[in-house]
Amino acid sequence: MNEHQALAAFAALSQETRLRVVRLLVQAGPDGMAAGAIGEALGGATTSRLSFHLTHLEHAGLIQSRRDGRYIIYSAVYSALAGLVGFLLKDCCQGHPEICAPAVEALTCASGCDPDLTESA
């Protein structure tokens, strides 16, 4: 990921609804979620409002969509999210990888970690 792509991704994630959508889709896994289910999970977001945010995230490369019958299914682009984290940690620690250990641990423990510990890292 280059700096231009990272800036676009961070700009997309800097809005509350879009950040919530990405987190929701990460939790949903590779199968993703239908747009209607995303709206319901966000507390009944209007179709036009949700469409605006989904389009913004898709243009930033953080999510993708596919048609399944009459539904549009959205899913996280894990490689883009990993690229964003990699961009942040690329030059980490100046030769002292132990400094980045909490960040790496938060990424590798997935559902087995205490969320309170990983969010403060």
C-alpha positions in Angstrom: 0.0 0.0 0.0 1.3 3.4 -0.9 0.8 6.7 0.9 -2.0 7.8 -1.4 -4.0 4.6 -0.9 -3.4 4.8 2.9 -4.7 8.4 3.0 -7.9 7.4 1.0 -8.5 4.5 3.4 -8.0 6.6 6.5 -10.3 9.3 5.1 -13.0 6.7 4.5 -12.5 5.3 8.0 -12.6 8.7 9.7 -16.4 8.8 9.7 -18.3 6.9 12.4 -20.8 5.0 10.2 -18.1 3.9 7.8 -15.9 2.7 10.6 -18.8 0.8 12.0 -19.6 -0.8 8.6 -16.0 -2.0 8.2 -15.9 -3.5 11.6 -19.2 -5.2 11.0 -18.1 -6.6 7.7 -14.8 -7.8 9.3 -16.9 -9.7 11.9 -19.2 -11.1 9.2 -16.3 -12.9 7.5 -15.7 -13.6 3.9 -19.4 -14.3 3.2 -20.2 -10.7 4.0 -23.6 -9.2 4.5 -26.5 -8.0 2.5 -26.9 -4.2 2.4 -30.3 -4.5 4.2 -28.7 -6.5 7.0 -26.0 -3.9 7.4 -28.6 -1.2 7.6 -30.5 -3.1 10.3 -27.3 -3.7 12.3 -26.6 0.0 12.2 -29.9 0.8 13.7 -32.0 1.2 10.6 -29.8 3.4 8.5 -31.7 4.8 5.5 -31.0 3.3 2.1 -29.6 6.4 0.6 -27.4 7.2 3.6 -26.1 3.6 3.7 -25.5 3.6 0.0 -23.4 6.7 0.2 -21.2 5.2 2.9 -20.8 1.8 1.2 -19.8 3.5 -2.0 -17.2 5.6 -0.2 -15.7 2.5 1.4 -15.8 0.6 -1.9 -14.0 3.5 -3.7 -11.3 3.4 -1.0 -10.8 -0.3 -1.6 -11.8 -1.4 1.9 -14.9 -3.3 0.9 -16.3 -5.0 -2.2 -19.7 -5.9 -3.4 -21.2 -8.7 -5.4 -24.7 -9.5 -6.6 -26.5 -12.5 -5.2 -29.9 -12.7 -6.8 -31.7 -9.5 -5.9 -29.3 -8.8 -3.1 -26.0 -6.9 -3.0 -23.6 -8.5 -0.6 -20.8 -6.5 0.8 -17.6 -7.9 2.4 -14.4 -6.6 3.8 -11.3 -6.6 1.6 -8.9 -8.2 4.1 -5.9 -7.7 1.9 -6.5 -3.9 1.9 -7.0 -3.8 5.7 -3.8 -5.8 6.1 -2.1 -3.5 3.8 -3.2 -0.5 5.8 -1.9 -2.0 9.0 1.3 -3.0 7.2 1.7 0.5 6.0 1.5 1.8 9.6 4.0 -0.7 10.9 6.3 -1.0 7.9 9.2 0.9 9.5 8.3 0.1 13.0 10.6 0.0 15.9 13.9 1.0 14.3 15.3 -2.5 14.8 13.5 -3.2 18.1 10.5 -5.5 17.1 9.5 -6.0 20.7 8.1 -2.4 20.7 5.5 -3.5 18.1 4.7 -6.7 19.9 1.4 -5.4 21.4 0.1 -4.4 18.0 1.1 -7.7 16.4 -0.5 -9.6 19.3 -3.7 -7.7 18.9 -3.8 -8.7 15.2 -3.0 -12.4 15.7 -5.2 -13.3 18.7 -8.5 -12.6 16.9 -11.4 -13.8 19.0 -9.2 -15.4 21.7 -8.2 -12.1 23.2 -9.7 -9.9 25.8 -11.1 -7.0 23.8 -10.4 -4.5 26.5 -6.7 -5.4 26.4 -6.4 -5.2 22.6 -8.3 -1.9 22.2 -6.0 -0.1 24.6 -2.9 -1.3 22.7 
